[in-house]
C-alpha cells in the first residue's frame, strides 16, 4: 500500500528542512555549522546523517555544546485507494483526494461552484445522525472559486488522486470497456492493443471524411 509522508512542526524554523529528504526530522547547530538529519533510534542521542546519503554526523545533547534549532515529526499515512472507496472506507484524515461528480448525482445549490478534479483536504470524519447511513468526511476545497469551501462530502463524490501512470491505466481500461460494448466480438486484449497503438501514434486516430 502506498504511503503519504506528512510533517508536523514541533518547534523552530521549518525552512531548515526545505529541499531535504522527507525522512529529515531535526536541525542541529554544531561547530558553527547546521546539520539536518534524523534520529537513528528514539532512545539514543546519536544523530546520523550518513543514513540519508549525507557525509556528516554528530552527537547531540551529551556535552551541552550542540543546539537543536528545529524539529518536526515525520508521519506516514496510508494512501486511500479505489479498493478502499469500494468497501466504504473514508480517506484518512490529513490526506488529499479529488472531488468527483458522478453523472447520476445532482449537486445541491451550495455546491454549484464545485467541479470534478478540485483538490480536497480531509479534515475530519463525521457519523450521520442516521446510523444506517455511510460516514461522510469534512473536507476543505482548495479551489479559490468556492463560496463554501468547507463542507461534508460522501465517498461517492471523492476519488483518489491518481499518478500519471494510474490515470493512463484507468483511461485505457475505460476506453477498452466502451469499445468492447460497441464491438462485443473483439477480445479484450485486442482492444487494449489497439488503444496502445492509438496512444503511441503507431495507429493514427480515425478522421471524419
Secondary structure, 3 states (H helix, E strand, C coil): CCEEEEEEEEEECHHHHCCCCCCCCEEEEECCEEEEEEECCCCCCEEECHHHCCCCEEECCCCCCCEEEEEEEEEEEECCCHHHHHCCCCCCCCCEEEECCCCCCCCCHHHCCCCCCCEEEEEEEECCCCCCCCCEEEEEECCCCCCCCEEEECHHHEECCCCHHHHHHHHHHHHHHHHHHHCCCCCHHHHHHHHHHHHHCCCCCCCCC
